[in-house]
Structures are given as C-alpha cells and as structure tokens.
Amino acid sequence: MGLSKSFGGTVALTPADLTVDAGEFLVIVGPSGCGKSTLLRLVAGLEEPSAGRILIGERDMTHAAPADRGLAMVFQSYALYPHLTVAENIGFPLRVARRGKAEIAARVREVADLLELGDLLGRRPAALSGGQRQRVSIARAIVREPSVLLLDEPLSNLDAELRVRMRHEFARLHARLGSTMIYVTHDQLEAMTLANRIVVMNAGRIEQVGAPLELYDAPASLAVARAIGSPGMNLLPGQTTDDGAVRLVDGTRLGTATTLPPGSAVTVGIRPEHLVPAEEGLFGGPVELFERLGPLSFAHLGGTDTEHALVAQLPGDRRVTLGETLRFGIDPTRVHLFGPDGNRLPPR
C-alpha cells in the first residue's frame, strides 16, 4: 500500500498499490530497469521501503526480517551451494530451522519426487544441467512450504528450448501446490503463458494490472502496448485533423475519430495479426524482411520513413518475394489510439 523506493536521488519505484490474491500466479513484466525486481525485493524484505506498507495476510510485515515473512525466493542465478549435494541443498532451510533429521529426509524426498529430482539427490550442482539446477533451486524454496513463492527472472539463464520446458514446469507446480506465486520477467511470452494476472511496469510505475487477454485487447498505455504481444504492436505517429480524424505522417488518413483538438499528436497502434491483405488497403510497403515460422509468417514492410515501417502477419503458406509491395486493410475497431501523454484514448 503506497509502497515506494528511492536510492539516493533515484526513484526506483513510485508509490504503488497492489493486491495479490491467495493462490494467484501473478507475473510482473517490463523492460530492464523498470522497477520490477525492486518491487519483488521489497516484498521479500531484501530492501527497506522508502514509504508505504507491506501486508502479508492481515499482518503488517513492512519491517519484518525476510526469514519471518513466510516467503521463499528463487533467484536468477540459482544460488546453490556447490559443495553440498542436491539433497543437502534442498534440506538446508530445514536444517537452519533445526528440524529433525527424519523430518528433513522425508520432506527432501517428497519435494524431490514432486520436481523429478529423486535420482539426482546424491549429485553436486556442477554435475547438473541448467534446468536441473533450477529445479533444485525451486525445491529448496518450497521445502518449508512458504505461503508465497517469489521468482526473480528464474529462466533468463536458460536456452530457448529449456525455457519452454521450464514454463510448463512452473505451470504444473502452481497447479499442484496451489500456492501464491509472484514471478518477475522481461519476457512477455512467459507472462502471457503463466499468469492469472499481469502487472506491467515502466520507469518505476505500475502501468496496468489485468488478465493477459485484457491487457492484449485494451492496453492502457504505450508502455503496455509495447510489453504485450509478439511480435509487438505496430506504433505509428500521427496527428488529428480539423474534422477529428487521424492522419499518419505519410499522409494516410484513417477513419478513426478522436475528441482531441485538431493538430494533436497521437500514436496509432495496430497489431500485426489484425492487418488483412487488401489490394487497396491503407497500409503497405515493400517487403524488407520475411520470417517464415511454420504455420505463420511475418512480413516486415518498409515505408516512406522508418517510423512508418510495419510488421504484418501472413499465413505460413503465403509466398513472398523481397522487395514485393504488399498492402493491408484493418477493421477500425482493431485500431488503438494513444494520446500525447501515451495513454490510451477511449473509442469515440
């Protein structure tokens, strides 16, 4: 509630209110330096807030020690003890808590079986793959049955194929444990795949909170539009006309209407998948790059200036030649408009 953090004269997190429901999988997404890891570290107790409060359940834990918060954290770097075996790494939090040997052995075996680590308990971290180390890190975090599991970019050190597999692991783990998870990433695919709700952050601010499709269909700002969607939304600069319509910088006139005064700067947002091939379409240009990705393809079109370049989605069987000119139309209801302040303009 009203949580903020500054480092000297640098504001890392502006005052923010955020409620996380019990059992929720909440994903915080945004570019590097936007404040998402700072927010997570404040919740974990690894940073002291400059202002505001942190409530866990009904308890004020703003100034509580990390060990007293009932949380566990999985770090990007795994942070495993290299001289300990997998079993010893997993059981370490229980030994610190002075649990009995029998209880430790039983919990380690239970968690190891949950994460399919049973055959690796005698190995040391150096003998494990990246994915196995990450699973050991998760096992160590959940062995004490924390009320909340915090994950700070846990897949960023893995290759693309392993990231996909580990996303499935996290989804399965959340379904089986039913615990609250707060997951930080800069990868919007991870956010869209895993989240019940997504928090989009930008420049230390929470821009929007909502379900994945809610953010996809109605981004509240340019920052959200850039953060959600793959490939990203086409963002084209324009200006309002005397009759309230919008004209792009290349002269293309859209039927989309606004209530802004004539001459106001606007940004037109169009998702690549919403462009429809049309010989007389408003949008187009020569193909400068063509990406064929199985069932789908993406054509990168050059324009009269670099700002007016477009990415358009095409069927995977569409044949395209570099330099060929393609044109596209769009349903006006699929056009997003953002005002001079970067915020979404409501439909007129």
Summary of the structure (lengths in Angstrom):
residues: 348
radius of gyration: 24.2
end to end distance: 34.4
largest distance: 78.5
contacts: 1059
relative contact order: 0.11
helix: 29%
strand: 30%
